Amino acid sequence: MGSEREEVKTLRAYYVTAAVLGTVLPYYYLGSFAVENGFDVRLFVEQIVSARASLAFVIDLFISSFAFWPFLFQEAKRRQTPSPWLFVLLNLAVGLSCALPLFLYFREKKAPVAALRA
């Protein structure tokens, strides 16, 4: 039983770390772009769509985000996590790399250890 609790604590720490990195790393590169080019949205979009490889990642991110939202609302209701709209806002303002691990952290926080055995 103590081992299961330690595993849950480790998983929660992993999710929090992923959420922090999922915030800091993308904003580091976004900030670097802004320092070099100012807040030139047109140039930003041009650079994304100019390379098919980067566009593939953007499309993947959009699809992953839209797949996350129904799961988010269903699990938030089931697990009584914080408002799912908070995570949608995080997804839009920061990114899926922050919103998803942070939601999973709160989801695990609400899950009783006994439920993990099932």
N, C-alpha and C positions, 0 to 999 in steps of 0.2 A: 504494500500500500504506500509506504514512504517513497518507494522507487517511482511509482506512478506520479506522485505529487512532484517529485523532482523532474520527471520528464515533462510534465505540464509547465513547470516554471521555466525550464530550458526552452520549451517551444514558445512561450510567451516572450521571453527575452529575445529569441530569434526574430519574432514578428516585430517587436519594437525596434530592434536594430535595423531590420529591413525597411521599416517605415521611415526611420531617420535618414538612412542612406538613400532611400527613394525620394526624399525631399531635397537633401543637400546636393547630391550628385547632379541631378538634372538642372537644378537652379544654378549650380556652379557654371555649367556650360552655357546656359541661357544668359547668365550674367556676363560671361566672357564675350559672348556674341554682342550683347548690348554695349559693353565697353568699347569694342572694336568698331561697331557699326551704328551705335545709337539704337533707339527703339524703332528701327525701320521694319515694320511688319511686312511690307511688300517684299523686301529683300529676304527676310526670314522665310516666308512662304516660297519664294523663288528658289532658295537654296534647298528647301525640303523636296520640292517637286522636280528639281533639275536632275536628281539622281534617282534612278528607279529603285535602287537598293534602299535608300532612305525613305522613299515613298512606300515601299513594301512594309517597313517597320511602322510607319504612321498608320497605314490601313490596318495592320495587325493590332495596333494599340486601340484604334477606334472600335474594332470588332470585339476585342477583349473587354473593353470598357462597357459596351452595350450588353455583352453577355453577363458581365458582373452585376449589373443593376437589378435584374429580376431575382437573381440568387440572393443579392443583398437584402432586398425587401422581404423575401420569403424567410430567410434566416433571421433577420432582425425581429420579425414578428414571433418566430418560433423560440428564439433564444432570449428575447427581451433585451437586446443590445441597445446602445444609444440610437437616436433617430437615424434612419437610413439616409435621410436627406443630408446629414452632416458628411457622410462618406461620398455621396454624389457630388456635393460641393467640393470636397477634397479632390475627388477624381478630376473634376473640371478645372480647379484652380492650381493644383499641384501635379496630380497625375495618378495613374493607376498604381504606380510603384510606391506611392504613399498610402493611398486609400485602401487597397486590398490588404496589405499586411496589418494595417491598423485595425481594420474591421475584424480580421482573423484573430488579432490579439483580444479584442473585446468579446468576440465569440467564444474563445477559449476561456476567458475569465469568467463567463457565465455558465460554462459547462461544468457540471459536477463531476468529480473524479470517478464516481461510480458509473456514470454514463459512458466513460471511456472504455470500460470493460465490455460493454455490450457489442 
